[in-house]
Amino acid sequence: MTLLELIEAQAARLHEAGVSFGHGTTNAFDEAAWLTLWKLDLPLHTLGDHETDPVDDAARAQVEALVGERIATRKPAAYLTREAWLQGVPFYVDERTIVPRSFIAELVAETTIDAWLSEHTTRVLDLCTGNGSLAVLAAMAWPDVSVDAIDLSEDALAVAKINVERHGLGDRIRLLQGDGLAPAQGPYDLILCNPPYVNSASMDALPAEYRAEPALALAGGADGMDFIRKLLAEAPAQLSEHGVLVLEIGNEREFFEAAFPRLEAAWLDTSAGEDQVLLLTREALKELA
């Protein structure tokens, strides 16, 4: 059996089992390729170089067992490999934090946010940092800034610390524990936030893979806006004069606009469209007061 044949066989198993994707892959083949290459200790981008390589029975059995675990537990693949990739950067992850997948990462990497920044931008906050991936990507994208990263969960911050140290950014990223903006030490020129925003009905309908993640990082109350209401009220006090807030709300635009009908927001284009992430200036936020 070749490597490609093994991957195709595992993809068929995943498809037949009806597992859900969305934690780094979007389909059965990509998920099978990820798990197979990881288990065989091959770089994830090298499938084309190895697809005709023969796979012996022992290696095949190891891959089949891993895919079997994925099917049986319904855990996201990243919890099994202990690694997730965001914008080509590897991050450690485990069950203490959600699997990183924020569309804000695209906007940071593609310099979309840069138009709202200036040479005076020196301080960034990653609120609800989880495993610290956005804080790390921000520090990489803007070498002259310092980054604070806040999370309510001490467990999540323990994972974030692993990633900050892994990428050698301990001198520029400070981890702070607390609820929302309570531990913030602004003013910040930029706040990035991928908060809990899933509404109650959607939480009840989540596939098992998403229910394997900490609910604290997902559940946003009846309309998904509980955390966001408090954040928008408190953010102006933590932003510099020309500071901006970049906020991810997933599929909750309808609920967001119902909750804040007069708020002037700039919706940012991502690979999932223009409904996932918005940008708010300090001036716009002050109008809510």
C-alpha positions as CSV (number, residue, x, y, z in Angstrom):
1,M,0.0,0.0,0.0
2,T,1.3,3.5,-0.9
3,L,1.1,6.5,1.3
4,L,-1.6,8.0,-0.9
5,E,-3.7,4.8,-0.8
6,L,-3.4,4.7,2.9
7,I,-4.6,8.3,3.2
8,E,-7.5,7.7,0.8
9,A,-8.6,4.7,2.9
10,Q,-8.5,6.7,6.1
11,A,-10.5,9.5,4.4
12,A,-13.1,7.0,3.5
13,R,-13.3,5.8,7.2
14,L,-13.7,9.4,8.4
15,H,-16.4,10.2,5.8
16,E,-18.3,7.0,6.6
17,A,-18.2,7.7,10.3
18,G,-19.6,11.2,9.8
19,V,-17.0,13.1,11.8
20,S,-17.2,16.9,11.8
21,F,-14.3,19.1,10.6
22,G,-13.4,22.8,11.1
23,H,-10.5,22.6,13.4
24,G,-7.8,23.0,10.8
25,T,-9.3,21.0,8.0
26,T,-12.6,21.2,6.1
27,N,-12.8,17.7,4.6
28,A,-12.1,14.0,5.2
29,F,-9.1,13.8,2.8
30,D,-7.2,16.7,4.4
31,E,-7.9,15.4,7.9
32,A,-6.7,11.9,6.9
33,A,-3.6,13.4,5.3
34,W,-2.8,15.4,8.5
35,L,-3.2,12.5,10.8
36,T,-1.3,10.1,8.5
37,L,1.7,12.4,7.9
38,W,1.9,13.3,11.5
39,K,1.9,9.7,12.7
40,L,4.6,8.8,10.1
41,D,6.7,11.8,11.2
42,L,6.5,13.4,7.7
43,P,6.2,17.2,7.3
44,L,2.6,18.1,6.5
45,H,3.5,19.9,3.3
46,T,5.4,17.0,1.7
47,L,2.5,14.7,0.6
48,G,3.4,15.3,-3.0
49,D,7.0,14.1,-2.5
50,H,5.9,10.9,-0.7
51,E,2.5,9.8,-2.1
52,T,3.9,6.8,-3.9
53,D,6.1,5.7,-1.0
54,P,5.3,2.2,0.3
55,V,3.9,1.9,3.8
56,D,4.6,-1.2,5.8
57,D,2.0,-3.1,7.8
58,A,3.3,-1.8,11.2
59,A,3.1,1.9,10.1
60,R,-0.3,1.3,8.5
61,A,-1.6,-0.2,11.8
62,Q,-0.4,2.8,13.7
63,V,-2.2,5.2,11.3
64,E,-5.4,3.2,11.4
65,A,-5.3,3.2,15.2
66,L,-5.0,7.0,15.3
67,V,-7.8,7.5,12.9
68,G,-9.8,5.0,14.9
69,E,-9.2,7.2,18.0
70,R,-10.3,10.2,16.1
71,I,-13.6,8.5,15.1
72,A,-14.3,6.9,18.5
73,T,-13.5,10.0,20.7
74,R,-14.7,12.7,18.2
75,K,-11.9,14.9,19.6
76,P,-10.5,17.4,17.1
77,A,-7.4,16.1,15.4
78,A,-5.3,18.8,17.0
79,Y,-6.0,17.3,20.5
80,L,-4.6,14.0,19.2
81,T,-1.5,15.5,17.6
82,R,-1.0,18.2,20.2
83,E,-0.3,20.7,17.4
84,A,-2.3,23.1,15.3
85,W,-1.1,25.4,12.5
86,L,-2.3,29.0,12.0
87,Q,-1.0,31.0,9.1
88,G,1.8,28.5,8.7
89,V,2.9,28.8,12.3
90,P,2.8,25.8,14.6
91,F,1.2,26.0,18.0
92,Y,1.0,23.5,20.9
93,V,-2.6,22.8,21.8
94,D,-4.5,20.4,24.2
95,E,-7.9,20.1,25.8
96,R,-7.3,23.1,28.1
97,T,-8.0,25.5,25.3
98,I,-9.9,25.6,22.1
99,V,-8.2,24.7,18.8
100,P,-6.9,28.0,17.3
101,R,-8.7,29.0,14.1
102,S,-9.5,32.7,14.3
103,F,-10.0,34.6,11.1
104,I,-8.2,37.5,12.8
105,A,-5.0,35.6,12.1
106,E,-5.6,36.1,8.4
107,L,-6.0,39.8,8.8
108,V,-2.8,40.1,10.8
109,A,-0.7,38.0,8.4
110,E,-2.1,39.7,5.3
111,T,-1.5,43.2,6.8
112,T,-5.3,44.1,6.4
113,I,-5.2,45.7,9.9
114,D,-2.1,47.8,9.2
115,A,-4.2,50.5,7.5
116,W,-5.6,51.5,10.9
117,L,-2.2,51.5,12.6
118,S,0.7,53.9,12.5
119,E,4.3,54.3,13.5
120,H,3.0,55.2,16.9
121,T,1.4,51.8,17.4
122,T,3.4,50.2,20.2
123,R,1.0,48.3,22.4
124,V,-1.3,45.5,21.5
125,L,-3.8,43.4,23.5
126,D,-4.9,39.9,22.6
127,L,-8.1,39.5,24.7
128,C,-9.4,35.9,25.2
129,T,-6.0,34.7,24.1
130,G,-6.6,30.9,24.5
131,N,-3.4,29.2,23.5
132,G,-1.8,32.5,22.7
133,S,-1.7,32.1,18.9
134,L,-3.0,35.6,18.0
135,A,-0.6,37.2,20.5
136,V,2.3,35.3,18.9
137,L,1.2,36.2,15.4
138,A,0.9,39.8,16.4
139,A,4.3,39.9,17.9
140,M,5.7,38.3,14.7
141,A,3.9,40.7,12.4
142,W,4.8,43.9,14.3
143,P,8.3,43.5,15.7
144,D,8.3,46.9,17.4
145,V,5.2,46.3,19.6
146,S,4.7,44.7,23.0
147,V,1.7,42.4,23.5
148,D,-0.4,41.7,26.5
149,A,-2.5,38.5,26.4
150,I,-5.5,38.0,28.7
151,D,-7.6,35.0,29.5
152,L,-9.9,34.1,32.3
153,S,-8.7,30.5,32.2
154,E,-5.5,29.7,34.1
155,D,-5.3,26.4,32.2
156,A,-5.5,28.3,28.8
157,L,-2.7,30.6,29.9
158,A,-0.5,27.6,30.8
159,V,-0.9,26.5,27.2
160,A,-0.2,30.1,26.0
161,K,3.0,30.2,28.0
162,I,4.2,27.1,26.1
163,N,3.6,28.8,22.8
164,V,5.2,32.1,23.8
165,E,8.3,30.3,25.0
166,R,8.3,28.0,21.9
167,H,8.5,31.0,19.6
168,G,11.0,32.9,21.8
169,L,8.7,35.9,22.5
170,G,8.7,35.9,26.3
171,D,10.3,39.3,26.4
172,R,7.5,40.9,24.3
173,I,4.4,39.0,25.3
174,R,3.0,39.3,28.8
175,L,0.3,36.9,30.0
176,L,-2.4,38.2,32.3
177,Q,-5.2,36.3,34.0
178,G,-8.6,37.7,34.7
179,D,-12.2,38.3,33.5
180,G,-12.5,40.4,30.3
181,L,-10.6,43.7,30.5
182,A,-10.3,43.6,34.3
183,P,-6.5,42.9,34.3
184,A,-5.8,45.1,31.3
185,Q,-3.2,47.7,31.6
186,G,-3.9,50.1,28.7
187,P,-4.1,52.2,26.9
188,Y,-3.6,49.9,23.9
189,D,-3.3,51.0,20.2
190,L,-4.9,47.8,19.1
191,I,-7.1,45.2,20.8
192,L,-7.6,41.8,19.1
193,C,-10.5,39.7,20.5
194,N,-11.9,36.4,19.5
195,P,-14.4,36.0,22.4
196,P,-17.0,33.5,23.4
197,Y,-19.9,34.4,21.0
198,V,-21.8,31.2,20.2
199,N,-25.5,31.7,21.0
200,S,-27.4,29.2,23.1
201,A,-29.3,27.5,20.3
202,S,-26.1,27.0,18.3
203,M,-24.3,25.7,21.4
204,D,-27.0,23.1,21.8
205,A,-26.5,22.0,18.2
206,L,-22.7,21.8,18.1
207,P,-21.1,18.6,16.8
208,A,-19.2,16.5,19.3
209,E,-15.8,17.9,18.1
210,Y,-16.8,21.4,19.3
211,R,-18.3,20.1,22.5
212,A,-14.9,18.6,23.2
213,E,-13.5,22.1,23.6
214,P,-13.9,24.3,26.7
215,A,-17.4,25.7,26.7
216,L,-16.1,28.8,28.6
217,A,-14.3,29.8,25.3
218,L,-17.4,29.3,23.1
219,A,-20.7,30.1,24.9
220,G,-21.9,33.7,24.6
221,G,-25.3,33.5,26.2
222,A,-28.8,33.5,24.7
223,D,-27.8,35.7,21.7
224,G,-24.0,35.2,21.9
225,M,-23.4,38.8,22.9
226,D,-23.0,38.6,26.7
227,F,-19.2,39.0,26.8
228,I,-19.3,41.5,23.9
229,R,-21.7,43.8,25.6
230,K,-19.4,44.3,28.5
231,L,-16.4,44.5,26.3
232,L,-17.7,47.3,24.1
233,A,-18.8,49.3,27.1
234,E,-15.3,49.0,28.7
235,A,-13.1,49.1,25.7
236,P,-12.8,52.9,25.2
237,A,-11.1,53.3,28.5
238,Q,-8.4,50.8,27.5
239,L,-7.8,52.2,24.0
240,S,-5.4,55.0,23.0
241,E,-6.8,58.1,21.2
242,H,-6.6,56.5,17.8
243,G,-6.9,52.9,19.0
244,V,-9.0,50.3,17.4
245,L,-10.7,47.0,18.4
246,V,-10.8,44.0,16.0
247,L,-13.5,41.7,17.0
248,E,-14.5,38.2,15.7
249,I,-18.1,37.2,16.0
250,G,-18.3,34.1,13.7
251,N,-21.8,33.6,12.3
252,E,-23.5,36.0,14.8
253,R,-23.7,39.2,12.7
254,E,-27.5,39.2,12.9
255,F,-27.4,39.1,16.7
256,F,-24.5,41.6,16.8
257,E,-26.4,44.2,14.7
258,A,-29.6,43.6,16.7
259,A,-27.7,44.2,19.9
260,F,-25.8,47.3,18.6
261,P,-28.0,48.8,15.9
262,R,-26.4,52.3,15.9
263,L,-22.8,51.1,16.1
264,E,-20.6,52.1,13.1
265,A,-18.5,49.1,12.3
266,A,-16.0,48.3,9.5
267,W,-16.5,44.7,8.4
268,L,-13.3,43.1,7.2
269,D,-13.0,40.6,4.4
270,T,-11.8,37.1,5.3
271,S,-11.7,33.8,3.6
272,A,-15.1,33.1,5.1
273,G,-16.6,36.4,3.8
274,E,-17.3,39.8,5.4
275,D,-19.5,38.7,8.2
276,Q,-17.0,37.2,10.6
277,V,-14.7,40.0,11.8
278,L,-15.3,43.7,12.3
279,L,-13.2,46.7,13.3
280,L,-14.4,49.4,15.7
281,T,-12.6,52.7,16.4
282,R,-12.5,54.3,19.9
283,E,-14.7,57.1,18.6
284,A,-17.3,54.7,17.4
285,L,-17.3,52.9,20.7
286,K,-17.6,56.1,22.7
287,E,-20.9,56.7,20.9
288,L,-22.4,53.7,22.7
289,A,-21.9,55.4,26.1
